[in-house]
């Protein structure tokens, strides 16, 4: 953890040139207690020649018999990999007691990454991906891995998951290159492909609101879906504004924004009501300016929260 935080500090300062090594960790602080209540992360690049990005692509064959006058569509999975992979977002964690909180802590810690991406497009790949966690069984196993991955590798889900953090070579060498036709799988396994766990559905909705879509790619381990898209096409990136702050009290009906600033104190953001005065100025409550550690007439990035 210490190494991760040190890497994150260097990445935010722009001192990690290799995107595959860059990590940006965002934390949500409860101002009253100064406690950390949520976290999320950006990985500069996921997929290199030394550590490819592996996934199973969902495809289909169409077969037609003229004599039987029947058309069949056979869906399949095929192992793919990329050695020039996308930027990845992940690591979204919110303290259980604050899930569903009126301050929308989960949305804040998720969308703050998009504000940062929009501010520093040159640091990242053009595409972005997010791996969503599939449902787990009561013993922390996984139905897809237990039926398929375990049979082709001889490893339990926990063993494979632990090994993959250090070396994923066994995926490419042990997984068959021939397509896996999913109609040959039990119904329970078929239904699990691309599914997400109950605690992950909220995170998926946040990505969909940002403009990320299911890529028809699933994780080779648990069958969870990959969501992604072009960073430049994401709603919070396209709708990001750079404006000058004015201290004031926006009306109660004013929209809610995520407002961020980057200066000597690092990158900070806060969720607050705000009122656009014109194309260049925004009225922000004094408490929000204090949380950002800035004064009026400061330049900030902002995006409306859905």
Order of alpha helices (4+ residues) and beta strands (2+ residues): alpha-beta-beta-beta-beta-beta-alpha-beta-alpha-alpha-alpha-beta-alpha-alpha-beta-beta-alpha-beta-beta-beta-beta-alpha-beta
